[in-house]
């Protein structure tokens, strides 16, 4: 299993390239740090909203529906 720090692998549009490298390296599972909106400390594990993916993972978050 490969662990990745979600905030360090870039926008979600880039993730397939990261997955490709991980798969080519022989890993069969990927563990992600949380992708939800961060709390005040901006720590990967300080989550302000468990039901909302952080806008920082998208190129144009304003075009996404918040539903």
Phi and psi restraints in degrees (range 20) as a CNS / XPLOR table:
assign (resid 1 and name C) (resid 2 and name N)
       (resid 2 and name CA) (resid 2 and name C) 1.0 -104.0 20.0 2
assign (resid 2 and name N) (resid 2 and name CA)
       (resid 2 and name C) (resid 3 and name N) 1.0 132.1 20.0 2
assign (resid 2 and name C) (resid 3 and name N)
       (resid 3 and name CA) (resid 3 and name C) 1.0 -100.4 20.0 2
assign (resid 3 and name N) (resid 3 and name CA)
       (resid 3 and name C) (resid 4 and name N) 1.0 137.5 20.0 2
assign (resid 3 and name C) (resid 4 and name N)
       (resid 4 and name CA) (resid 4 and name C) 1.0 -126.9 20.0 2
assign (resid 4 and name N) (resid 4 and name CA)
       (resid 4 and name C) (resid 5 and name N) 1.0 143.8 20.0 2
assign (resid 4 and name C) (resid 5 and name N)
       (resid 5 and name CA) (resid 5 and name C) 1.0 -88.1 20.0 2
assign (resid 5 and name N) (resid 5 and name CA)
       (resid 5 and name C) (resid 6 and name N) 1.0 106.2 20.0 2
assign (resid 5 and name C) (resid 6 and name N)
       (resid 6 and name CA) (resid 6 and name C) 1.0 -50.5 20.0 2
assign (resid 6 and name N) (resid 6 and name CA)
       (resid 6 and name C) (resid 7 and name N) 1.0 -42.1 20.0 2
assign (resid 6 and name C) (resid 7 and name N)
       (resid 7 and name CA) (resid 7 and name C) 1.0 -67.5 20.0 2
assign (resid 7 and name N) (resid 7 and name CA)
       (resid 7 and name C) (resid 8 and name N) 1.0 -16.4 20.0 2
assign (resid 7 and name C) (resid 8 and name N)
       (resid 8 and name CA) (resid 8 and name C) 1.0 -97.4 20.0 2
assign (resid 8 and name N) (resid 8 and name CA)
       (resid 8 and name C) (resid 9 and name N) 1.0 -5.7 20.0 2
assign (resid 8 and name C) (resid 9 and name N)
       (resid 9 and name CA) (resid 9 and name C) 1.0 -101.7 20.0 2
assign (resid 9 and name N) (resid 9 and name CA)
       (resid 9 and name C) (resid 10 and name N) 1.0 6.9 20.0 2
assign (resid 9 and name C) (resid 10 and name N)
       (resid 10 and name CA) (resid 10 and name C) 1.0 91.1 20.0 2
assign (resid 10 and name N) (resid 10 and name CA)
       (resid 10 and name C) (resid 11 and name N) 1.0 -169.6 20.0 2
assign (resid 10 and name C) (resid 11 and name N)
       (resid 11 and name CA) (resid 11 and name C) 1.0 -67.0 20.0 2
assign (resid 11 and name N) (resid 11 and name CA)
       (resid 11 and name C) (resid 12 and name N) 1.0 154.3 20.0 2
assign (resid 11 and name C) (resid 12 and name N)
       (resid 12 and name CA) (resid 12 and name C) 1.0 -60.7 20.0 2
assign (resid 12 and name N) (resid 12 and name CA)
       (resid 12 and name C) (resid 13 and name N) 1.0 -27.3 20.0 2
assign (resid 12 and name C) (resid 13 and name N)
       (resid 13 and name CA) (resid 13 and name C) 1.0 -64.2 20.0 2
assign (resid 13 and name N) (resid 13 and name CA)
       (resid 13 and name C) (resid 14 and name N) 1.0 -22.9 20.0 2
assign (resid 13 and name C) (resid 14 and name N)
       (resid 14 and name CA) (resid 14 and name C) 1.0 -88.1 20.0 2
assign (resid 14 and name N) (resid 14 and name CA)
       (resid 14 and name C) (resid 15 and name N) 1.0 -16.3 20.0 2
assign (resid 14 and name C) (resid 15 and name N)
       (resid 15 and name CA) (resid 15 and name C) 1.0 -57.3 20.0 2
assign (resid 15 and name N) (resid 15 and name CA)
       (resid 15 and name C) (resid 16 and name N) 1.0 -37.4 20.0 2
assign (resid 15 and name C) (resid 16 and name N)
       (resid 16 and name CA) (resid 16 and name C) 1.0 -56.8 20.0 2
assign (resid 16 and name N) (resid 16 and name CA)
       (resid 16 and name C) (resid 17 and name N) 1.0 -34.8 20.0 2
assign (resid 16 and name C) (resid 17 and name N)
       (resid 17 and name CA) (resid 17 and name C) 1.0 -66.3 20.0 2
assign (resid 17 and name N) (resid 17 and name CA)
       (resid 17 and name C) (resid 18 and name N) 1.0 -39.2 20.0 2
assign (resid 17 and name C) (resid 18 and name N)
       (resid 18 and name CA) (resid 18 and name C) 1.0 -65.2 20.0 2
assign (resid 18 and name N) (resid 18 and name CA)
       (resid 18 and name C) (resid 19 and name N) 1.0 -44.4 20.0 2
assign (resid 18 and name C) (resid 19 and name N)
       (resid 19 and name CA) (resid 19 and name C) 1.0 -60.3 20.0 2
assign (resid 19 and name N) (resid 19 and name CA)
       (resid 19 and name C) (resid 20 and name N) 1.0 -41.6 20.0 2
assign (resid 19 and name C) (resid 20 and name N)
       (resid 20 and name CA) (resid 20 and name C) 1.0 -58.5 20.0 2
assign (resid 20 and name N) (resid 20 and name CA)
       (resid 20 and name C) (resid 21 and name N) 1.0 -46.4 20.0 2
assign (resid 20 and name C) (resid 21 and name N)
       (resid 21 and name CA) (resid 21 and name C) 1.0 -63.1 20.0 2
assign (resid 21 and name N) (resid 21 and name CA)
       (resid 21 and name C) (resid 22 and name N) 1.0 -41.6 20.0 2
assign (resid 21 and name C) (resid 22 and name N)
       (resid 22 and name CA) (resid 22 and name C) 1.0 -63.9 20.0 2
assign (resid 22 and name N) (resid 22 and name CA)
       (resid 22 and name C) (resid 23 and name N) 1.0 -43.5 20.0 2
assign (resid 22 and name C) (resid 23 and name N)
       (resid 23 and name CA) (resid 23 and name C) 1.0 -64.3 20.0 2
assign (resid 23 and name N) (resid 23 and name CA)
       (resid 23 and name C) (resid 24 and name N) 1.0 -44.0 20.0 2
assign (resid 23 and name C) (resid 24 and name N)
       (resid 24 and name CA) (resid 24 and name C) 1.0 -62.9 20.0 2
assign (resid 24 and name N) (resid 24 and name CA)
       (resid 24 and name C) (resid 25 and name N) 1.0 -26.8 20.0 2
assign (resid 24 and name C) (resid 25 and name N)
       (resid 25 and name CA) (resid 25 and name C) 1.0 -80.3 20.0 2
assign (resid 25 and name N) (resid 25 and name CA)
       (resid 25 and name C) (resid 26 and name N) 1.0 -1.7 20.0 2
assign (resid 25 and name C) (resid 26 and name N)
       (resid 26 and name CA) (resid 26 and name C) 1.0 95.0 20.0 2
assign (resid 26 and name N) (resid 26 and name CA)
       (resid 26 and name C) (resid 27 and name N) 1.0 5.5 20.0 2
assign (resid 26 and name C) (resid 27 and name N)
       (resid 27 and name CA) (resid 27 and name C) 1.0 -77.9 20.0 2
assign (resid 27 and name N) (resid 27 and name CA)
       (resid 27 and name C) (resid 28 and name N) 1.0 145.2 20.0 2
assign (resid 27 and name C) (resid 28 and name N)
       (resid 28 and name CA) (resid 28 and name C) 1.0 -109.9 20.0 2
assign (resid 28 and name N) (resid 28 and name CA)
       (resid 28 and name C) (resid 29 and name N) 1.0 -6.7 20.0 2
assign (resid 28 and name C) (resid 29 and name N)
       (resid 29 and name CA) (resid 29 and name C) 1.0 -147.7 20.0 2
assign (resid 29 and name N) (resid 29 and name CA)
       (resid 29 and name C) (resid 30 and name N) 1.0 152.1 20.0 2
assign (resid 29 and name C) (resid 30 and name N)
       (resid 30 and name CA) (resid 30 and name C) 1.0 -127.2 20.0 2
assign (resid 30 and name N) (resid 30 and name CA)
       (resid 30 and name C) (resid 31 and name N) 1.0 129.0 20.0 2
assign (resid 30 and name C) (resid 31 and name N)
       (resid 31 and name CA) (resid 31 and name C) 1.0 -104.9 20.0 2
assign (resid 31 and name N) (resid 31 and name CA)
       (resid 31 and name C) (resid 32 and name N) 1.0 129.6 20.0 2
assign (resid 31 and name C) (resid 32 and name N)
       (resid 32 and name CA) (resid 32 and name C) 1.0 -108.9 20.0 2
assign (resid 32 and name N) (resid 32 and name CA)
       (resid 32 and name C) (resid 33 and name N) 1.0 142.1 20.0 2
assign (resid 32 and name C) (resid 33 and name N)
       (resid 33 and name CA) (resid 33 and name C) 1.0 -69.9 20.0 2
assign (resid 33 and name N) (resid 33 and name CA)
       (resid 33 and name C) (resid 34 and name N) 1.0 162.4 20.0 2
assign (resid 33 and name C) (resid 34 and name N)
       (resid 34 and name CA) (resid 34 and name C) 1.0 -53.6 20.0 2
assign (resid 34 and name N) (resid 34 and name CA)
       (resid 34 and name C) (resid 35 and name N) 1.0 144.9 20.0 2
assign (resid 34 and name C) (resid 35 and name N)
       (resid 35 and name CA) (resid 35 and name C) 1.0 -110.1 20.0 2
assign (resid 35 and name N) (resid 35 and name CA)
       (resid 35 and name C) (resid 36 and name N) 1.0 2.7 20.0 2
assign (resid 35 and name C) (resid 36 and name N)
       (resid 36 and name CA) (resid 36 and name C) 1.0 -74.4 20.0 2
assign (resid 36 and name N) (resid 36 and name CA)
       (resid 36 and name C) (resid 37 and name N) 1.0 168.2 20.0 2
assign (resid 36 and name C) (resid 37 and name N)
       (resid 37 and name CA) (resid 37 and name C) 1.0 -58.4 20.0 2
assign (resid 37 and name N) (resid 37 and name CA)
       (resid 37 and name C) (resid 38 and name N) 1.0 133.2 20.0 2
assign (resid 37 and name C) (resid 38 and name N)
       (resid 38 and name CA) (resid 38 and name C) 1.0 -79.3 20.0 2
assign (resid 38 and name N) (resid 38 and name CA)
       (resid 38 and name C) (resid 39 and name N) 1.0 154.0 20.0 2
assign (resid 38 and name C) (resid 39 and name N)
       (resid 39 and name CA) (resid 39 and name C) 1.0 -82.9 20.0 2
assign (resid 39 and name N) (resid 39 and name CA)
       (resid 39 and name C) (resid 40 and name N) 1.0 -166.2 20.0 2
assign (resid 39 and name C) (resid 40 and name N)
       (resid 40 and name CA) (resid 40 and name C) 1.0 -59.4 20.0 2
assign (resid 40 and name N) (resid 40 and name CA)
       (resid 40 and name C) (resid 41 and name N) 1.0 -32.7 20.0 2
assign (resid 40 and name C) (resid 41 and name N)
       (resid 41 and name CA) (resid 41 and name C) 1.0 -80.5 20.0 2
assign (resid 41 and name N) (resid 41 and name CA)
       (resid 41 and name C) (resid 42 and name N) 1.0 -12.4 20.0 2
assign (resid 41 and name C) (resid 42 and name N)
       (resid 42 and name CA) (resid 42 and name C) 1.0 65.7 20.0 2
assign (resid 42 and name N) (resid 42 and name CA)
       (resid 42 and name C) (resid 43 and name N) 1.0 12.0 20.0 2
assign (resid 42 and name C) (resid 43 and name N)
       (resid 43 and name CA) (resid 43 and name C) 1.0 -65.8 20.0 2
assign (resid 43 and name N) (resid 43 and name CA)
       (resid 43 and name C) (resid 44 and name N) 1.0 152.3 20.0 2
assign (resid 43 and name C) (resid 44 and name N)
       (resid 44 and name CA) (resid 44 and name C) 1.0 -61.6 20.0 2
assign (resid 44 and name N) (resid 44 and name CA)
       (resid 44 and name C) (resid 45 and name N) 1.0 -23.2 20.0 2
assign (resid 44 and name C) (resid 45 and name N)
       (resid 45 and name CA) (resid 45 and name C) 1.0 -112.1 20.0 2
assign (resid 45 and name N) (resid 45 and name CA)
       (resid 45 and name C) (resid 46 and name N) 1.0 10.3 20.0 2
assign (resid 45 and name C) (resid 46 and name N)
       (resid 46 and name CA) (resid 46 and name C) 1.0 -100.5 20.0 2
assign (resid 46 and name N) (resid 46 and name CA)
       (resid 46 and name C) (resid 47 and name N) 1.0 96.4 20.0 2
assign (resid 46 and name C) (resid 47 and name N)
       (resid 47 and name CA) (resid 47 and name C) 1.0 -103.9 20.0 2
assign (resid 47 and name N) (resid 47 and name CA)
       (resid 47 and name C) (resid 48 and name N) 1.0 128.1 20.0 2
assign (resid 47 and name C) (resid 48 and name N)
       (resid 48 and name CA) (resid 48 and name C) 1.0 -91.8 20.0 2
assign (resid 48 and name N) (resid 48 and name CA)
       (resid 48 and name C) (resid 49 and name N) 1.0 -27.2 20.0 2
assign (resid 48 and name C) (resid 49 and name N)
       (resid 49 and name CA) (resid 49 and name C) 1.0 -146.0 20.0 2
assign (resid 49 and name N) (resid 49 and name CA)
       (resid 49 and name C) (resid 50 and name N) 1.0 105.6 20.0 2
assign (resid 49 and name C) (resid 50 and name N)
       (resid 50 and name CA) (resid 50 and name C) 1.0 -67.7 20.0 2
assign (resid 50 and name N) (resid 50 and name CA)
       (resid 50 and name C) (resid 51 and name N) 1.0 -16.6 20.0 2
assign (resid 50 and name C) (resid 51 and name N)
       (resid 51 and name CA) (resid 51 and name C) 1.0 -100.7 20.0 2
assign (resid 51 and name N) (resid 51 and name CA)
       (resid 51 and name C) (resid 52 and name N) 1.0 6.8 20.0 2
assign (resid 51 and name C) (resid 52 and name N)
       (resid 52 and name CA) (resid 52 and name C) 1.0 -130.7 20.0 2
assign (resid 52 and name N) (resid 52 and name CA)
       (resid 52 and name C) (resid 53 and name N) 1.0 122.3 20.0 2
assign (resid 52 and name C) (resid 53 and name N)
       (resid 53 and name CA) (resid 53 and name C) 1.0 -71.1 20.0 2
assign (resid 53 and name N) (resid 53 and name CA)
       (resid 53 and name C) (resid 54 and name N) 1.0 138.2 20.0 2
assign (resid 53 and name C) (resid 54 and name N)
       (resid 54 and name CA) (resid 54 and name C) 1.0 -63.7 20.0 2
assign (resid 54 and name N) (resid 54 and name CA)
       (resid 54 and name C) (resid 55 and name N) 1.0 139.3 20.0 2
assign (resid 54 and name C) (resid 55 and name N)
       (resid 55 and name CA) (resid 55 and name C) 1.0 -62.6 20.0 2
assign (resid 55 and name N) (resid 55 and name CA)
       (resid 55 and name C) (resid 56 and name N) 1.0 -23.5 20.0 2
assign (resid 55 and name C) (resid 56 and name N)
       (resid 56 and name CA) (resid 56 and name C) 1.0 -63.0 20.0 2
assign (resid 56 and name N) (resid 56 and name CA)
       (resid 56 and name C) (resid 57 and name N) 1.0 -12.8 20.0 2
assign (resid 56 and name C) (resid 57 and name N)
       (resid 57 and name CA) (resid 57 and name C) 1.0 -89.5 20.0 2
assign (resid 57 and name N) (resid 57 and name CA)
       (resid 57 and name C) (resid 58 and name N) 1.0 -2.2 20.0 2
assign (resid 57 and name C) (resid 58 and name N)
       (resid 58 and name CA) (resid 58 and name C) 1.0 -120.7 20.0 2
assign (resid 58 and name N) (resid 58 and name CA)
       (resid 58 and name C) (resid 59 and name N) 1.0 144.0 20.0 2
assign (resid 58 and name C) (resid 59 and name N)
       (resid 59 and name CA) (resid 59 and name C) 1.0 -63.6 20.0 2
assign (resid 59 and name N) (resid 59 and name CA)
       (resid 59 and name C) (resid 60 and name N) 1.0 -43.3 20.0 2
assign (resid 59 and name C) (resid 60 and name N)
       (resid 60 and name CA) (resid 60 and name C) 1.0 -132.2 20.0 2
assign (resid 60 and name N) (resid 60 and name CA)
       (resid 60 and name C) (resid 61 and name N) 1.0 75.0 20.0 2
assign (resid 60 and name C) (resid 61 and name N)
       (resid 61 and name CA) (resid 61 and name C) 1.0 -64.2 20.0 2
assign (resid 61 and name N) (resid 61 and name CA)
       (resid 61 and name C) (resid 62 and name N) 1.0 -25.1 20.0 2
assign (resid 61 and name C) (resid 62 and name N)
       (resid 62 and name CA) (resid 62 and name C) 1.0 -67.5 20.0 2
assign (resid 62 and name N) (resid 62 and name CA)
       (resid 62 and name C) (resid 63 and name N) 1.0 -21.1 20.0 2
assign (resid 62 and name C) (resid 63 and name N)
       (resid 63 and name CA) (resid 63 and name C) 1.0 -83.8 20.0 2
assign (resid 63 and name N) (resid 63 and name CA)
       (resid 63 and name C) (resid 64 and name N) 1.0 -7.5 20.0 2
assign (resid 63 and name C) (resid 64 and name N)
       (resid 64 and name CA) (resid 64 and name C) 1.0 -88.7 20.0 2
assign (resid 64 and name N) (resid 64 and name CA)
       (resid 64 and name C) (resid 65 and name N) 1.0 144.2 20.0 2
assign (resid 64 and name C) (resid 65 and name N)
       (resid 65 and name CA) (resid 65 and name C) 1.0 -76.8 20.0 2
assign (resid 65 and name N) (resid 65 and name CA)
       (resid 65 and name C) (resid 66 and name N) 1.0 141.6 20.0 2
assign (resid 65 and name C) (resid 66 and name N)
       (resid 66 and name CA) (resid 66 and name C) 1.0 -94.1 20.0 2
assign (resid 66 and name N) (resid 66 and name CA)
       (resid 66 and name C) (resid 67 and name N) 1.0 10.3 20.0 2
